[in-house]
Amino acid sequence: MASIDGMAGMVEDLSIEMRRQWDYVASAPDGALLGPVFSFLRAVDWMEPWLLLLIIFHAGLLTVAIRTRENNNMQMLLFTFGLLSVYSAEKINTLLARNWERFSRKPYFDREGVFVSTVWSGPLLLIGTVILVNTLRTLVKLLVKWKRAELKHRAYLARKRSS
């Protein structure tokens, strides 16, 4: 009983915190939340060749994820690649921070890895979400197919018993 009360308290605390965060977001003046996003977008030189290649890479990966949506093995390979790439983002950030002069005009790579998280991990997580939603959709279709077959089999057995 004590564990249920403890769990209820945790859920209530979480609910209060979520309401507080939502009130903060809702009370922000117009543009206060999008201002930093637009500042970031303006600060980056999106015409740098390596950034263009990165955008093309992400667009290509998304295209492959969508076009291979019926191939479960390929979807899991892409999903695993994406998650391992996100997991490696800290090491990638460190490597790029040491060598940015070789490929970039500006030092975008900070200690916290905000830039790498935004341009590398963010798109990969979105693509992973697309793959995950597709996998769940495929699973639901499979469950419906299985349930229909089960109901047909039960109807067949009922007819067989009655005759």
Backbone as a printed PyTorch tensor [residue, N CA C, xyz], in Angstrom:
tensor([[[  0.8180,  -1.1860,   0.0000],
         [  0.0000,   0.0000,   0.0000],
         [  0.8650,   1.2550,   0.0000]],

        [[  1.9830,   1.1950,   0.7330],
         [  2.8710,   2.3540,   0.8070],
         [  3.4970,   2.6460,  -0.5530]],

        [[  3.7980,   1.5770,  -1.3130],
         [  4.4030,   1.7900,  -2.6260],
         [  3.4140,   2.4350,  -3.5910]],

        [[  2.1310,   2.1150,  -3.4650],
         [  1.1090,   2.7350,  -4.3140],
         [  0.9880,   4.2140,  -3.9740]],

        [[  1.0170,   4.5410,  -2.6650],
         [  0.9590,   5.9420,  -2.2580],
         [  2.1870,   6.7000,  -2.7520]],

        [[  3.3400,   6.0610,  -2.6760],
         [  4.5680,   6.6830,  -3.1710],
         [  4.5030,   6.9380,  -4.6620]],

        [[  3.9640,   5.9650,  -5.3970],
         [  3.8210,   6.1100,  -6.8490],
         [  2.8420,   7.2270,  -7.1730]],

        [[  1.7390,   7.2930,  -6.4290],
         [  0.7530,   8.3550,  -6.6520],
         [  1.3740,   9.7200,  -6.3820]],

        [[  2.1940,   9.8180,  -5.3570],
         [  2.8830,  11.0750,  -5.0600],
         [  3.8300,  11.4830,  -6.1700]],

        [[  4.5500,  10.5000,  -6.7250],
         [  5.4650,  10.7940,  -7.8290],
         [  4.7030,  11.2850,  -9.0480]],

        [[  3.5920,  10.6400,  -9.3620],
         [  2.7830,  11.0460, -10.5130],
         [  2.2290,  12.4470, -10.3000]],

        [[  1.7840,  12.7340,  -9.0780],
         [  1.2540,  14.0690,  -8.7780],
         [  2.3450,  15.1290,  -8.8990]],

        [[  3.5500,  14.8420,  -8.3900],
         [  4.6690,  15.7820,  -8.5120],
         [  5.0230,  16.0270,  -9.9760]],

        [[  5.0360,  14.9590, -10.7620],
         [  5.3160,  15.0920, -12.1900],
         [  4.2540,  15.9380, -12.8740]],

        [[  3.0100,  15.7190, -12.5200],
         [  1.9090,  16.4840, -13.0980],
         [  2.0300,  17.9680, -12.7600]],

        [[  2.3680,  18.2710, -11.5250],
         [  2.5340,  19.6680, -11.1080],
         [  3.6810,  20.3170, -11.8780]],

        [[  4.7930,  19.6130, -12.0090],
         [  5.9450,  20.1510, -12.7390],
         [  5.6150,  20.3740, -14.2130]],

        [[  4.8920,  19.4400, -14.8240],
         [  4.5110,  19.5970, -16.2300],
         [  3.5850,  20.7950, -16.4030]],

        [[  2.6440,  20.9740, -15.4750],
         [  1.7540,  22.1470, -15.5420],
         [  2.5430,  23.4420, -15.3920]],

        [[  3.5150,  23.4470, -14.4940],
         [  4.3420,  24.6340, -14.2900],
         [  5.1280,  24.9650, -15.5610]],

        [[  5.7190,  23.9460, -16.1860],
         [  6.4660,  24.1610, -17.4290],
         [  5.5380,  24.6480, -18.5350]],

        [[  4.3610,  24.0620, -18.6360],
         [  3.4090,  24.4750, -19.6710],
         [  2.9780,  25.9230, -19.4640]],

        [[  2.7200,  26.3110, -18.2110],
         [  2.3490,  27.6980, -17.9170],
         [  3.4730,  28.6550, -18.3070]],

        [[  4.7260,  28.2430, -18.0800],
         [  5.8710,  29.0690, -18.4540],
         [  5.9240,  29.2650, -19.9670]],

        [[  5.7560,  28.1790, -20.7190],
         [  5.7750,  28.2550, -22.1800],
         [  4.6050,  29.0820, -22.6840]],

        [[  3.4230,  28.8640, -22.1190],
         [  2.2290,  29.5740, -22.5800],
         [  2.2880,  31.0630, -22.2600]],

        [[  2.9790,  31.4500, -21.1910],
         [  3.0220,  32.8600, -20.8070],
         [  4.1500,  33.6270, -21.4850]],

        [[  5.0020,  32.9520, -22.2430],
         [  6.1100,  33.6340, -22.9150],
         [  5.5630,  34.5870, -23.9700]],

        [[  6.1600,  35.7750, -24.0810],
         [  5.6870,  36.7050, -25.1120],
         [  5.9390,  36.1410, -26.5040]],

        [[  5.1740,  36.6340, -27.4700],
         [  5.3210,  36.1530, -28.8480],
         [  6.7700,  36.3090, -29.2970]],

        [[  7.3170,  35.2610, -29.8670],
         [  8.6720,  35.2920, -30.3800],
         [  9.7420,  34.9550, -29.3580]],

        [[  9.3950,  34.9120, -28.0790],
         [ 10.4040,  34.6340, -27.0550],
         [ 10.9490,  33.2190, -27.1760]],

        [[ 10.1000,  32.2910, -27.6090],
         [ 10.5490,  30.9070, -27.7340],
         [ 11.2240,  30.6450, -29.0690]],

        [[ 10.7450,  31.2870, -30.1250],
         [ 11.3240,  31.0650, -31.4460],
         [ 12.5090,  31.9770, -31.7240]],

        [[ 12.6810,  33.0180, -30.9340],
         [ 13.7980,  33.9430, -31.1340],
         [ 15.1480,  33.2510, -31.1530]],

        [[ 15.4610,  32.4250, -30.1490],
         [ 16.7470,  31.7220, -30.1720],
         [ 16.8990,  30.7810, -31.3730]],

        [[ 15.8090,  30.1860, -31.8060],
         [ 15.8720,  29.2910, -32.9720],
         [ 16.2590,  30.0840, -34.2100]],

        [[ 15.5930,  31.2270, -34.4140],
         [ 15.9110,  32.0520, -35.5830],
         [ 17.3210,  32.6330, -35.4850]],

        [[ 17.7640,  32.9680, -34.2910],
         [ 19.1380,  33.4560, -34.1090],
         [ 20.1360,  32.3740, -34.5050]],

        [[ 19.8670,  31.1540, -34.0990],
         [ 20.7400,  30.0350, -34.4650],
         [ 20.7760,  29.8540, -35.9800]],

        [[ 19.5970,  29.8680, -36.6050],
         [ 19.5320,  29.6660, -38.0540],
         [ 20.2730,  30.7680, -38.8110]],

        [[ 20.2140,  32.0060, -38.3170],
         [ 20.9180,  33.1130, -38.9730],
         [ 22.4200,  33.0550, -38.7230]],

        [[ 22.8430,  32.5250, -37.5930],
         [ 24.2610,  32.5030, -37.2380],
         [ 25.0500,  31.4640, -38.0290]],

        [[ 24.3830,  30.4620, -38.5440],
         [ 25.0690,  29.3780, -39.2560],
         [ 25.1290,  29.7020, -40.7430]],

        [[ 26.3130,  29.4930, -41.3340],
         [ 26.4680,  29.6540, -42.7830],
         [ 26.0710,  28.3290, -43.4380]],

        [[ 24.8240,  28.2440, -43.8610],
         [ 24.2790,  26.9970, -44.3930],
         [ 24.8060,  26.6660, -45.7860]],

        [[ 25.6150,  27.5510, -46.3800],
         [ 26.1730,  27.2960, -47.7050],
         [ 27.5530,  26.6480, -47.6370]],

        [[ 28.0180,  26.3700, -46.4380],
         [ 29.2980,  25.6680, -46.3240],
         [ 29.1300,  24.2700, -46.9070]],

        [[ 30.0950,  23.8220, -47.7100],
         [ 29.9540,  22.5230, -48.3910],
         [ 29.6850,  21.3550, -47.4470]],

        [[ 30.3330,  21.3170, -46.3090],
         [ 30.1390,  20.1830, -45.4030],
         [ 28.7390,  20.1860, -44.8080]],

        [[ 28.1680,  21.3670, -44.5760],
         [ 26.7930,  21.4230, -44.0720],
         [ 25.7990,  21.0240, -45.1550]],

        [[ 26.0740,  21.4330, -46.3960],
         [ 25.2080,  21.0080, -47.5050],
         [ 25.2470,  19.4890, -47.6600]],

        [[ 26.4430,  18.9140, -47.5530],
         [ 26.5630,  17.4480, -47.6350],
         [ 25.8270,  16.7690, -46.4840]],

        [[ 25.8950,  17.3570, -45.3090],
         [ 25.1900,  16.7880, -44.1590],
         [ 23.6780,  16.8320, -44.3700]],

        [[ 23.1820,  17.9370, -44.9090],
         [ 21.7500,  18.0510, -45.2060],
         [ 21.3460,  17.0250, -46.2570]],

        [[ 22.1690,  16.8700, -47.2930],
         [ 21.8900,  15.8740, -48.3390],
         [ 21.9150,  14.4650, -47.7450]],

        [[ 22.8660,  14.2050, -46.8470],
         [ 22.9460,  12.9000, -46.1860],
         [ 21.6650,  12.5980, -45.4120]],

        [[ 21.2130,  13.5710, -44.6200],
         [ 19.9940,  13.3590, -43.8320],
         [ 18.7720,  13.1930, -44.7360]],

        [[ 18.6940,  13.9800, -45.7940],
         [ 17.5660,  13.8470, -46.7280],
         [ 17.6030,  12.4810, -47.4110]],

        [[ 18.7990,  12.0320, -47.7890],
         [ 18.9360,  10.7160, -48.4020],
         [ 18.5710,   9.5960, -47.4450]],

        [[ 19.0040,   9.7190, -46.2050],
         [ 18.6800,   8.7040, -45.2000],
         [ 17.1760,   8.6460, -44.9480]],

        [[ 16.5290,   9.8020, -44.8930],
         [ 15.0750,   9.8360, -44.7240],
         [ 14.3830,   9.1980, -45.9240]],

        [[ 14.8850,   9.4810, -47.1210],
         [ 14.3160,   8.8880, -48.3340],
         [ 14.4490,   7.3660, -48.3060]],

        [[ 15.6230,   6.8810, -47.9250],
         [ 15.8310,   5.4270, -47.8370],
         [ 14.9030,   4.8290, -46.7810]],

        [[ 14.7540,   5.5100, -45.6540],
         [ 13.8730,   5.0050, -44.5870],
         [ 12.4330,   4.9080, -45.0720]],

        [[ 11.9930,   5.8840, -45.8420],
         [ 10.6110,   5.8650, -46.3370],
         [ 10.4380,   4.8370, -47.4480]],

        [[ 11.4070,   4.7600, -48.3530],
         [ 11.2740,   3.8410, -49.4910],
         [ 11.4080,   2.3790, -49.0880]],

        [[ 12.0970,   2.1070, -47.9960],
         [ 12.2820,   0.7120, -47.5580],
         [ 11.3550,   0.3650, -46.3990]],

        [[ 10.2350,   1.0670, -46.2910],
         [  9.3510,   0.8670, -45.1380],
         [  8.7510,  -0.5310, -45.0780]],

        [[  8.7440,  -1.2650, -46.1770],
         [  8.2180,  -2.6350, -46.1720],
         [  9.2980,  -3.6680, -45.8420]],

        [[ 10.5540,  -3.2430, -45.7970],
         [ 11.6710,  -4.1480, -45.5310],
         [ 12.0960,  -3.9850, -44.0660]],

        [[ 11.6280,  -4.8670, -43.2100],
         [ 11.8850,  -4.7440, -41.7710],
         [ 13.3630,  -4.8190, -41.4240]],

        [[ 14.1120,  -5.6840, -42.1180],
         [ 15.5390,  -5.8030, -41.8270],
         [ 16.2710,  -4.4970, -42.1290]],

        [[ 15.9540,  -3.8860, -43.2610],
         [ 16.5800,  -2.6160, -43.6180],
         [ 16.1860,  -1.5190, -42.6280]],

        [[ 14.9300,  -1.5250, -42.2050],
         [ 14.4670,  -0.5320, -41.2360],
         [ 15.2330,  -0.6680, -39.9190]],

        [[ 15.4260,  -1.8860, -39.4550],
         [ 16.1500,  -2.0880, -38.1990],
         [ 17.6270,  -1.7240, -38.3510]],

        [[ 18.1980,  -1.9850, -39.5280],
         [ 19.5790,  -1.5870, -39.7900],
         [ 19.7080,  -0.0650, -39.7390]],

        [[ 18.7940,   0.6370, -40.4020],
         [ 18.8140,   2.1000, -40.3840],
         [ 18.5830,   2.6370, -38.9710]],

        [[ 17.6560,   2.0420, -38.2530],
         [ 17.3500,   2.4740, -36.8850],
         [ 18.5750,   2.2990, -35.9870]],

        [[ 19.2220,   1.1460, -36.0900],
         [ 20.4190,   0.8810, -35.2910],
         [ 21.5410,   1.8440, -35.6610]],

        [[ 21.7390,   2.0690, -36.9620],
         [ 22.7500,   3.0280, -37.4120],
         [ 22.4780,   4.4080, -36.8250]],

        [[ 21.2290,   4.8370, -36.8790],
         [ 20.8700,   6.1530, -36.3550],
         [ 21.1330,   6.2720, -34.8660]],

        [[ 20.7310,   5.2620, -34.1110],
         [ 20.9350,   5.3130, -32.6570],
         [ 22.4150,   5.2580, -32.2860]],

        [[ 23.1830,   4.4280, -32.9870],
         [ 24.6230,   4.3810, -32.7200],
         [ 25.2950,   5.6980, -33.0950]],

        [[ 24.8150,   6.3290, -34.1590],
         [ 25.3640,   7.6250, -34.5640],
         [ 25.0540,   8.7020, -33.5300]],

        [[ 23.8500,   8.6880, -32.9990],
         [ 23.4940,   9.6450, -31.9470],
         [ 24.3300,   9.3690, -30.6970]],

        [[ 24.5060,   8.0980, -30.3800],
         [ 25.3200,   7.7200, -29.2250],
         [ 26.7610,   8.2220, -29.3820]],

        [[ 27.2650,   8.2430, -30.6180],
         [ 28.6360,   8.6630, -30.9020],
         [ 28.7770,  10.1730, -31.0690]],

        [[ 27.7220,  10.9210, -30.9160],
         [ 27.7480,  12.3620, -31.1920],
         [ 28.7800,  13.1030, -30.3430]],

        [[ 28.9630,  12.7000, -29.1070],
         [ 29.9370,  13.3850, -28.2490],
         [ 31.3530,  13.2160, -28.7900]],

        [[ 31.6790,  11.9990, -29.2160],
         [ 33.0040,  11.7530, -29.7910],
         [ 33.1650,  12.4840, -31.1210]],

        [[ 32.0960,  12.5020, -31.9140],
         [ 32.1280,  13.2270, -33.1860],
         [ 32.3580,  14.7120, -32.9260]],

        [[ 31.6760,  15.2710, -31.9320],
         [ 31.8380,  16.6860, -31.5860],
         [ 33.2790,  16.9810, -31.1790]],

        [[ 33.8650,  16.1170, -30.3640],
         [ 35.2490,  16.3170, -29.9250],
         [ 36.1980,  16.2960, -31.1150]],

        [[ 36.0240,  15.3420, -32.0030],
         [ 36.8690,  15.2330, -33.1920],
         [ 36.7210,  16.4610, -34.0860]],

        [[ 35.4940,  16.8820, -34.3200],
         [ 35.2620,  18.0380, -35.1820],
         [ 35.7460,  19.3310, -34.5310]],

        [[ 35.6410,  19.4410, -33.2130],
         [ 36.1150,  20.6410, -32.5160],
         [ 37.6260,  20.7910, -32.6540]],

        [[ 38.3460,  19.6740, -32.6770],
         [ 39.8000,  19.7200, -32.8320],
         [ 40.2330,  20.0570, -34.2530]],

        [[ 39.4080,  19.7050, -35.2470],
         [ 39.8190,  19.8270, -36.6510],
         [ 38.9370,  20.7420, -37.4790]],

        [[ 38.2170,  21.6640, -36.8790],
         [ 37.2460,  22.4630, -37.6200],
         [ 37.8900,  23.3170, -38.7050]],

        [[ 39.1540,  23.7360, -38.5290],
         [ 39.8040,  24.5930, -39.5300],
         [ 39.9590,  23.8940, -40.8730]],

        [[ 39.9870,  22.5890, -40.8820],
         [ 40.1860,  21.8240, -42.1220],
         [ 38.9730,  21.8320, -43.0420]],

        [[ 37.7820,  22.0500, -42.5080],
         [ 36.5860,  21.9080, -43.3400],
         [ 35.5640,  23.0300, -43.1610]],

        [[ 35.7410,  23.8930, -42.1680],
         [ 34.7210,  24.8920, -41.8710],
         [ 35.3360,  26.2880, -41.7930]],

        [[ 34.5070,  27.2970, -42.0450],
         [ 34.9640,  28.6810, -41.9310],
         [ 34.7710,  29.2280, -40.5210]],

        [[ 33.9170,  28.5930, -39.7210],
         [ 33.6270,  29.0570, -38.3630],
         [ 33.7490,  27.8900, -37.3820]],

        [[ 34.1460,  28.1870, -36.1320],
         [ 34.2110,  27.1290, -35.1070],
         [ 32.8400,  26.9180, -34.4560]],

        [[ 32.0500,  26.0610, -35.0460],
         [ 30.6930,  25.8200, -34.5470],
         [ 30.6520,  24.9050, -33.3280]],

        [[ 31.7000,  24.1820, -33.0620],
         [ 31.6610,  23.0650, -32.1170],
         [ 32.0660,  23.5010, -30.7160]],

        [[ 31.0990,  23.5330, -29.8070],
         [ 31.3430,  23.9310, -28.4270],
         [ 31.5100,  22.6970, -27.5370]],

        [[ 31.8850,  22.9350, -26.2990],
         [ 32.1150,  21.8240, -25.3610],
         [ 30.8500,  21.0320, -25.0810]],

        [[ 29.7110,  21.7020, -25.0480],
         [ 28.4490,  21.0280, -24.7310],
         [ 27.8950,  20.2420, -25.9170]],

        [[ 28.3710,  20.5190, -27.1130],
         [ 27.9150,  19.7860, -28.2890],
         [ 26.5440,  20.1980, -28.7880]],

        [[ 26.1550,  21.4460, -28.5420],
         [ 24.8300,  21.9080, -28.9590],
         [ 24.6950,  21.8710, -30.4770]],

        [[ 25.7250,  22.3300, -31.1830],
         [ 25.6440,  22.3660, -32.6440],
         [ 25.5360,  20.9600, -33.2250]],

        [[ 26.3680,  20.0500, -32.7500],
         [ 26.3160,  18.6710, -33.2440],
         [ 24.9780,  18.0340, -32.8950]],

        [[ 24.4720,  18.3250, -31.7190],
         [ 23.1610,  17.7870, -31.3490],
         [ 22.0780,  18.2960, -32.2810]],

        [[ 22.2060,  19.5440, -32.7020],
         [ 21.1890,  20.1470, -33.5560],
         [ 21.2660,  19.6470, -34.9890]],

        [[ 22.4620,  19.6400, -35.5680],
         [ 22.5610,  19.3070, -36.9980],
         [ 22.8470,  17.8310, -37.2630]],

        [[ 23.3040,  17.0920, -36.2700],
         [ 23.5940,  15.6670, -36.4720],
         [ 22.5620,  14.7860, -35.7600]],

        [[ 22.4630,  14.9260, -34.4570],
         [ 21.5960,  14.0390, -33.6810],
         [ 20.1160,  14.3250, -33.8840]],

        [[ 19.7400,  15.5810, -33.9650],
         [ 18.3260,  15.9390, -34.1300],
         [ 17.6820,  15.2820, -35.3380]],

        [[ 18.2560,  15.4770, -36.5340],
         [ 17.6660,  14.8170, -37.7070],
         [ 17.6770,  13.2920, -37.6140]],

        [[ 18.7380,  12.7270, -37.0370],
         [ 18.7820,  11.2660, -36.8980],
         [ 17.6930,  10.7640, -35.9560]],

        [[ 17.4240,  11.5080, -34.8970],
         [ 16.3450,  11.1160, -33.9850],
         [ 14.9810,  11.2450, -34.6600]],

        [[ 14.8100,  12.2620, -35.4890],
         [ 13.5490,  12.3950, -36.2350],
         [ 13.3690,  11.2360, -37.2180]],

        [[ 14.4370,  10.8720, -37.9060],
         [ 14.3710,   9.7380, -38.8360],
         [ 14.0920,   8.4550, -38.0570]],

        [[ 14.7220,   8.3030, -36.8980],
         [ 14.4440,   7.1460, -36.0440],
         [ 12.9910,   7.0970, -35.6110]],

        [[ 12.4080,   8.2570, -35.3580],
         [ 10.9870,   8.3140, -34.9960],
         [ 10.1190,   7.8740, -36.1590]],

        [[ 10.4730,   8.2970, -37.3710],
         [  9.7320,   7.8610, -38.5670],
         [  9.8010,   6.3450, -38.6920]],

        [[ 10.9840,   5.7810, -38.4940],
         [ 11.1550,   4.3290, -38.5850],
         [ 10.3520,   3.6290, -37.4880]],

        [[ 10.3890,   4.1620, -36.2840],
         [  9.6560,   3.5600, -35.1710],
         [  8.1500,   3.5870, -35.4120]],

        [[  7.6300,   4.7070, -35.8950],
         [  6.1960,   4.8020, -36.2010],
         [  5.8340,   3.8080, -37.2950]],

        [[  6.6830,   3.6920, -38.3100],
         [  6.4180,   2.7320, -39.3780],
         [  6.4330,   1.3020, -38.8440]],

        [[  7.3620,   1.0000, -37.9520],
         [  7.4270,  -0.3380, -37.3680],
         [  6.1690,  -0.6340, -36.5550]],

        [[  5.7070,   0.3380, -35.7990],
         [  4.4670,   0.1510, -35.0340],
         [  3.2700,  -0.0340, -35.9600]],

        [[  3.2360,   0.7130, -37.0590],
         [  2.1600,   0.5570, -38.0470],
         [  2.1860,  -0.8560, -38.6370]],

        [[  3.3660,  -1.3430, -38.9730],
         [  3.5090,  -2.7000, -39.5080],
         [  3.0680,  -3.7310, -38.4740]],

        [[  3.4200,  -3.5100, -37.2180],
         [  3.0260,  -4.4260, -36.1460],
         [  1.5130,  -4.4660, -35.9850]],

        [[  0.8650,  -3.3110, -36.0430],
         [ -0.6000,  -3.2680, -35.9280],
         [ -1.2400,  -4.0240, -37.0860]],

        [[ -0.7310,  -3.8240, -38.3110],
         [ -1.2670,  -4.5550, -39.4640],
         [ -1.1110,  -6.0600, -39.2740]],

        [[  0.0380,  -6.4750, -38.7460],
         [  0.2820,  -7.8990, -38.5120],
         [ -0.6650,  -8.4480, -37.4450]],

        [[ -0.8860,  -7.6930, -36.3870],
         [ -1.8090,  -8.1370, -35.3350],
         [ -3.2380,  -8.2610, -35.8560]],

        [[ -3.6630,  -7.3270, -36.6930],
         [ -5.0080,  -7.3960, -37.2790],
         [ -5.1190,  -8.6300, -38.1670]],

        [[ -4.0930,  -8.8780, -38.9690],
         [ -4.0960, -10.0510, -39.8570],
         [ -4.1580, -11.3450, -39.0380]],

        [[ -3.3690, -11.3970, -37.9680],
         [ -3.3490, -12.5810, -37.1170],
         [ -4.7030, -12.7870, -36.4390]],

        [[ -5.2980, -11.7070, -35.9350],
         [ -6.5890, -11.8230, -35.2520],
         [ -7.6770, -12.2730, -36.2230]],

        [[ -7.6610, -11.7540, -37.4510],
         [ -8.6380, -12.1930, -38.4530],
         [ -8.4940, -13.6830, -38.7360]],

        [[ -7.2480, -14.1400, -38.8690],
         [ -7.0130, -15.5630, -39.1180],
         [ -7.4960, -16.4000, -37.9380]],

        [[ -7.2710, -15.9070, -36.7280],
         [ -7.7320, -16.6230, -35.5390],
         [ -9.2610, -16.7160, -35.5170]],

        [[ -9.9370, -15.6180, -35.8260],
         [-11.4040, -15.6270, -35.8420],
         [-11.9440, -16.5490, -36.9340]],

        [[-11.3100, -16.5580, -38.0990],
         [-11.7270, -17.4720, -39.1720],
         [-11.5480, -18.9180, -38.7370]],

        [[-10.4400, -19.1920, -38.0490],
         [-10.1760, -20.5520, -37.5930],
         [-11.2050, -20.9780, -36.5380]],

        [[-11.5480, -20.0750, -35.6320],
         [-12.5760, -20.3890, -34.6280],
         [-13.9280, -20.6430, -35.2890]],

        [[-14.2670, -19.8420, -36.2820],
         [-15.5330, -20.0450, -37.0020],
         [-15.5170, -21.3910, -37.7170]],

        [[-14.3790, -21.7480, -38.2990],
         [-14.2440, -23.0390, -38.9780],
         [-14.4370, -24.1820, -37.9840]],

        [[-13.8000, -24.0760, -36.8040],
         [-13.9420, -25.1260, -35.7920],
         [-15.3780, -25.2150, -35.2820]],

        [[-16.0530, -24.0840, -35.1240],
         [-17.4480, -24.0840, -34.6640],
         [-18.3460, -24.7500, -35.6990]],

        [[-18.1260, -24.4610, -36.9730],
         [-18.9160, -25.1060, -38.0340],
         [-18.6370, -26.5980, -38.0710]],

        [[-17.3890, -26.9720, -37.8810],
         [-17.0030, -28.3800, -37.9250],
         [-17.6550, -29.1490, -36.7680]],

        [[-17.7110, -28.5400, -35.5750],
         [-18.3300, -29.1870, -34.4190],
         [-19.8400, -29.3170, -34.5900]],

        [[-20.4590, -28.3030, -35.1620],
         [-21.9240, -28.3210, -35.2930],
         [-22.3950, -29.2840, -36.3850]],

        [[-21.5400, -29.6520, -37.3020],
         [-21.9880, -30.5810, -38.3580],
         [-21.6440, -32.0150, -38.0850]]])
